[in-house]
Amino acid sequence: QVQLVESGGGLVQPGGSLRLSCAVSGSIFNIFTMGWYRQAAGKEREKVAAITRGSIRNYADAVKGRFTISRDNAKNTVYLQMNSLKPEDTAVYYCNVRTYVADMTNRDYWGQGTQVTVSS
C-alpha cells in the first residue's frame, strides 16, 4: 500500500524556520508532481508548493522567496524548507503526490498532515 509519512512540524517563533519531510513508500507510478498543501483553521485548503519530475518548481505567491521545495529521488522523499515564517503560515500541512492516469485524469495521494504553528 502507498503511504506518505510526514514529519517536521511544530511550534516556531515568527521569523524562524522549519523543514518538513514527506517519505513515500509503496508502488507509485507515473508521478506528475509532488507538493505541499496547507489548511488553516476555518479556511480552504490551498496549494503551497509543487515540484515536477523535471525539478520545475512553483509556489504560492504568499510563500515565494521564503519557502523552498526539493526532492530526493533516491529516498523517495520531498521536503519543504520554510524560512522567515509568519503567523499566517500557521496551518496543517499536507504532502501530496499527483500521478498521471490518462488525459485530464490524475490520482492524488495524501499524507496525514503535520501541524505548523507560528507564534510568539
N, C-alpha and C positions, 0 to 999 in steps of 0.2 A: 504494500500500500504506500501511496505517496504521502509524505509528511513534510511539513515546513515548520521548523522549530526556531523560534525567535528568542533572542536574548539581548541584554544590554540596556534595557530601560531602567528608569529610576528617577530620583529626585535630584535636581541640579539648580543652582542659582542662575539668575539672568546673566548672560554673558559667558556662561560655562559651556562645556562640550559633553557630548555623549556619542558613543559608537554602537549602533545597532547591528546585529548579525542575524542572518537567516540561513540555516543549514537545511538543504533539501536532500531528502533521501527517497528511495523508491525509483520506479521507472517512469520517467517523464521524457517524452519525445516531442520534437518539433517546437522547441521553446522559441517564442517570438520575443517576449520581453520578460525581464524580472524587475520588480519595483516595490515601492512602498506607498501605501495609502495611510491616511490618518483620519480619525474621527473624534472630534471634541464633544464633550457632553452637550446634548441637545442640538447638535449640528449634523449636517450631512457628511458622509464620508467623502474625502477629497484625495485626489492623486497628488503625491508629493514629488516623486522622482521615479524614473524608469531608465533602464539600460537595455539595449538590444544585444544580440549575439555579436554584432559588429562593433560593440562598445560605443554606440551612439547614445548620448545621454540627453535627457531633458528633465526640466524641473518646473515646478510651480513657481509663479512669479514671487510668491511670498517667501520662498526659501532660496532663491538664486543668490549666489555669492556667499552663502552660509553653509549649505548642505552639499555633500558630495556622495554620489552613489558609485559603487565599484563592485566588481565580482571577481571571484577566484574560481575559475572553471575546474581546476583540479580538485578543489574541495567542495564543489557544488554549493558555494556559499555566496550570498550577496550581502553587502554592507551598506550602511548609511552613516556617514560621518556628519555629525551635526555640531556646528560651531556657532558662537555668538547667539546662543539660544535666548528666546524671548518668552515671556509668559504666554503669549498667544500660540506658541508651539505646543502647549500642553494638550495632549490627546493620547488616545490609544493608537499605536502604530501597527499596521498590518503588513506583513510581507505578502507579495503577490507574484505568482508565476503564471504567465499567459502563454498558452500553446496554440499553435495553428492546427486547425482541424480541416477546414475547407474554406473556399472563398466566402468571405463575410461571416465566417464561423470560427470562434475561439472557445477554448476551455480554460477556465481560471482555477487555480489552486490558491488557497489562503492559509496563512499562519494563524495562530490562536490570538495574536495581539500581545503587545507589550506596552505598559503604561509609561509615558514620559510626562513628568511634571516639572515645570519651570517656575520656581517661586523663591522669594526671599525668606 
